[in-house]
Amino acid sequence: MNIKKFFKDKKGNIVIIQKPNLLVFTAIILFLLQLIINGQVGDFAGWGFKITILVWSFDEAIRGDSPFRKVLGIIIGTYLIATMLIKFLKLF
């Protein structure tokens, strides 16, 4: 595959960074809440952040505008699932 095609969408535009969508805005807000608020609300915001990023990564992997965006979604989703699985397994 030509490296230029890896970063281009179907129209030929280079697509590396896009305007944030609702999932990204939600993830940013939840991340900031996690940093600011302690206790159960902070924990809930942290899990909400992880779930939102996981949904975003799945969406990118399926509907990303360029192969780069699709691979980015797969990498982030895989990393997030792996880290959550490691933390879960450490409980036992």
C-alpha positions as MATLAB code, in Angstrom:
seq = 'MNIKKFFKDKKGNIVIIQKPNLLVFTAIILFLLQLIINGQVGDFAGWGFKITILVWSFDEAIRGDSPFRKVLGIIIGTYLIATMLIKFLKLF';
ca = [
       0.000    0.000    0.000;
       1.227    3.447   -0.862;
       1.944    5.394    2.347;
       0.029    8.428    1.042;
      -3.112    6.314    0.533;
      -2.842    5.166    4.156;
      -3.661    8.709    5.316;
      -6.232    9.631    2.645;
      -9.990    9.197    2.613;
     -12.064    8.109   -0.396;
     -12.101   11.677   -1.736;
      -8.302   11.966   -1.603;
      -8.178   14.275    1.433;
      -5.500   13.638    4.031;
      -7.331   12.573    7.205;
      -5.177   12.323   10.324;
      -6.973   14.634   12.735;
     -10.675   15.355   12.503;
     -13.032   17.723   14.223;
     -13.963   16.057   17.549;
     -17.359   14.389   17.631;
     -19.764   13.871   20.527;
     -17.915   10.793   21.816;
     -14.604   12.642   21.987;
     -16.185   15.640   23.750;
     -17.864   13.290   26.229;
     -14.573   11.479   26.855;
     -12.759   14.774   27.499;
     -15.411   15.919   29.986;
     -15.384   12.569   31.807;
     -11.579   12.567   31.924;
     -11.530   16.047   33.451;
     -14.226   15.081   35.971;
     -12.143   12.046   36.937;
      -9.193   14.323   37.656;
     -11.202   16.880   39.637;
     -13.646   14.759   41.644;
     -12.646   12.075   44.144;
     -14.648    9.116   45.420;
     -17.385    7.222   43.663;
     -18.249   10.016   41.256;
     -14.614   10.231   40.144;
     -14.458    6.455   39.722;
     -17.696    6.513   37.721;
     -16.287    9.276   35.498;
     -13.125    7.209   34.978;
     -15.093    4.152   33.880;
     -17.304    6.357   31.713;
     -14.174    7.763   30.064;
     -12.838    4.277   29.312;
     -16.156    3.053   27.931;
     -16.571    6.172   25.789;
     -13.069    5.802   24.332;
     -13.750    2.116   23.710;
     -16.936    2.963   21.783;
     -15.055    5.683   19.867;
     -12.257    3.267   18.949;
     -14.759    0.658   17.746;
     -16.513    3.322   15.648;
     -13.180    4.438   14.144;
     -12.170    0.843   13.403;
     -15.447    0.273   11.533;
     -16.186    3.661    9.960;
     -12.846    5.523    9.976;
     -12.335    7.830    6.992;
      -8.837    6.561    6.205;
      -6.907    3.358    6.864;
      -4.855    5.341    9.392;
      -7.970    6.208   11.386;
      -9.128    2.582   11.286;
      -5.758    1.301   12.539;
      -5.753    4.033   15.213;
      -9.136    2.816   16.445;
      -7.955   -0.797   16.524;
      -4.756    0.067   18.412;
      -6.464    2.231   21.031;
      -9.307   -0.252   21.506;
      -6.906   -3.184   21.856;
      -4.741   -1.285   24.340;
      -7.737   -0.269   26.419;
      -9.192   -3.783   26.515;
      -5.783   -5.260   27.382;
      -5.149   -2.829   30.257;
      -8.643   -3.305   31.670;
      -8.248   -7.089   31.419;
      -4.877   -6.977   33.202;
      -6.335   -4.881   36.012;
      -9.294   -7.258   36.283;
      -7.062  -10.334   36.424;
      -4.930   -8.760   39.177;
      -8.019   -8.809   41.402;
      -7.809  -12.596   41.579;
];
